[in-house]
């Protein structure tokens, strides 16, 4: 991804700040009892005045039990939700270098209308191309998702409009230019009153990777792909409602980051490409926020292919009455699982 980097080494540090400025030469040896300490087990506390702490006598590291004790965060473990720590780690790991931050800022200013209200905005990050079963993208891995038709994204927007008719904007992004263009045409035809917001200057390389970009987009550079992708992420932080396919780690990342760093007061998501791992669950429901949520089971948008299948829409109690008054067809309300 950093091939031909013009701003640093051909590593992640071409684009992002170093994770640390520490070097191995800074580490005190284990037998230095004044400046270093070796923990007896993962539950043991340690002297914070020690310059170097070894978590194990063994060659390989050992995860410690009190993870939050390594941070400067106030409180104890129970005071911090898993999704917040996860989003914070992602934000820390992907701190853009100044040149990349400038590019993202310029792209955002070109893309976001001055009057865009996040409270009235839907985010539609479409992940297709080599994510789909049966794709023909040379050099990419096999597909992982039975990519839903674009009409399902449209139907998701309609469901949100049922209980929030004040929605004005739809942010549409995708690495797949064909899918993006087709969806924009569909929006203008079916929901012409909504304003479509696009990532201006998006490379749309047609693959989830930038490692062979020269094979897909003439004249584009890997740096353009990184800037485009991060711009899309920042655009979606301006949305309140999302149509996600959490089988995609990318769209799950957008959901997680929006829940923690987004501009809207709350985040609501419809998942039309569901995965079952923990990360996708955070994107879909934000369950680790330790709040009481409800799950509405709506008939899936592809009922003809999968009769009686269900799509989960997770909402907070704040919007419960709105959904009840919307009279959604085939809607059943159940208490969601405990946190």
Secondary structure, 3 states (H helix, E strand, C coil): CCCCCCCCCCCHHHCECCCCCCCHHHCCCCCCCCCEEECCCCCCCCCCCCCEEECCCCCCCCCCCCHHHHCCCCCCHHHCCHHHHHHHHHHHHCCECHHHHHHHHHHHHHHCCCCCCHHHEEEEEECCHHHECCCCCCCCCCCCECCCCHHHHHHHHHHHHHHCCCCCEEEEEECCHHHHHHHHHHHHHHCCCCEEEECCCCCCCCCCCCCCHHHCCCCCCHHHHHHHHHHHHHHHCCCCEEEECCCCHHHHHHHHHHHHHCCCCCCEEEECCCCCCHHHHHHHHCHHHCCCEEEEEEECCCCCCCCCCEEEEEEEHHHHHHHHHHCCCCCEEEECCCC
